[in-house]
């Protein structure tokens, strides 16, 4: 395999950088967490996340603008039209990243009592975990056992 010389390639179009530009602030992953837990309405997100209403509005707009969520109109009797927020396919595909962050937090940050929430498979009740697996099925991948190679979108550095 050809050696990857990082100094020769630009990070301008880095996928990690682009993703963090959308979900990498203090509140956005918490908004997504609440969506994964079933929140749909603004007040549900607000109660679960606990940020300022203006911040929540901004984060929901960002998620909608980047097609991670979409708005679904609803109207309670004798009230104005409002919107629920639903995950798109792109939003759903961030779920493994959320589980990976939760696993890490459970291992390294949870108190002596253990994690505050456990995610389980509803079909059998077993705990859920994120795991790296290569396309040939090899498991237990660590940074020492994987490596970068140039992709079709690689751009030369300056």
N, C-alpha and C positions, 0 to 999 in steps of 0.2 A: 504494500500500500504506500502511495506517495505521502511524504511527510507534509504536514499542514503547517505552513509558515504564516502565523497570524499577522505578522508585521506587513505582509504583502497584500492583505485583503481588507477592504473597507468594512466598517461596522455600521455604515449609514443605513442600510436596509436590513439590519439584524432583526429577526423575527421576535426575539426576546425583548429587544428595545421597543418594537412596535406594540407588542402585547402589553408591556408595562405602561406604555403611554396611554392605554385605555383603562386597565384594571389595577395599575400599580400604586394607587394612592391609598391613604389610610381607610377610606370608607367603601370603595367600590366592591371589593371582595366580600365585605360584610353584607352589602345589599344583595349580591349574588347568593350568599349563604342563606339569607332569609327567603329568597326565591326558591332555592333548593328545598328548604323546609316547608314550602307551601304558601308563602306570602304572595299576595296578588295586588292588594290595595295599599295606597300610600300610607294610611294609618298603621297597617300591619308592618310595613317596612320601617316606619318611624319608631314604633314600639320596640322592634327587634334590634335596630341599629343604634338608635339613641343619638344621632347627630342632629345638628340644626336642620330645620325644615328646608331652608334655602340650599344647604349642602346636599340634602337628600334629593331635592328637585333637580339640582345640577347633575348628580350622579345618575339618576334615572334617565335624564335627557341624554347624557353621554352614552349610556348603555343602549338606548333606542337609536341614537344617531349612528352607532357603530354596529347595529343589527345584532346585538346580543339579547335584546328584549324588544317587544313590540307592545303598543298600546291597544287595548280592547275596550271600546266604550261600554258603559253600563249606566243605568239610571234607577235609583231607588224611587219608590212612589213619592210624589210631591217634592222631588229634589231635582237639582240640575244634573245634567249629564257629567259623569266622571269617567276615569279610565282605570282599568286594571292593567297590570304589567305582567306579561307572559314571556317566558324564555323562548328564544328561537333555537334552531339547531346549533348555531355557533355558541349560544349561551349554555346550552346543555353540554356541549363538548368541553367546557371548562370544568365540569364536575370532577373529573379525575385530578385536576390541579388543586381543587378545593380539598379533596380527600387527602392528597399528598401533604398539603399544608397542615391539615388537621392532624394527620399522623405524626408529623414532625413536632407540632405543638404538644400533642399528647405525650410524646416521648420525652421532650426536653423542657417543657414549660408547665405541664400540669402539676398541681399541688400533690401533697401526700395522699389525698383522698382519691386521686385518679382523674381521668378526663371528665369534664362536665356533660359531654354528649357522646354517645356511641352511635355510629351509623351501622344499621344492620340490614341484611337482605331480608325483605319481607316474606320471601318464599320459604326460608328455612330458619331464620333467626340468627344466622351466623354473622359475625362482624365483617365489615367491608374494609378493604385496604387497597391502596394504590401500589402498583408494582411495575417496574420497568421490565419489558420483555422485548427481545429483538424479533424481527419478522420470521426468523427460523425457530423461535420458541425458546431460546436460551434465556435463563432467568438469573437473578442475583447479580445484576449489572451495577457496577460501581464506576465512579469517574476513572479509576485505574483500568477498567476492563472495556471502556468504550473510547472512541476518539472522533474528532471531527474530520470531515472531508468536504471538499468544495461541492456546493450544490449548483443547480442551473442558474440561480440568481446571483451568484458570487460576482462581486465587482472588485477590480483592482484598487488598491489603496493609493493614496497620494504620496 
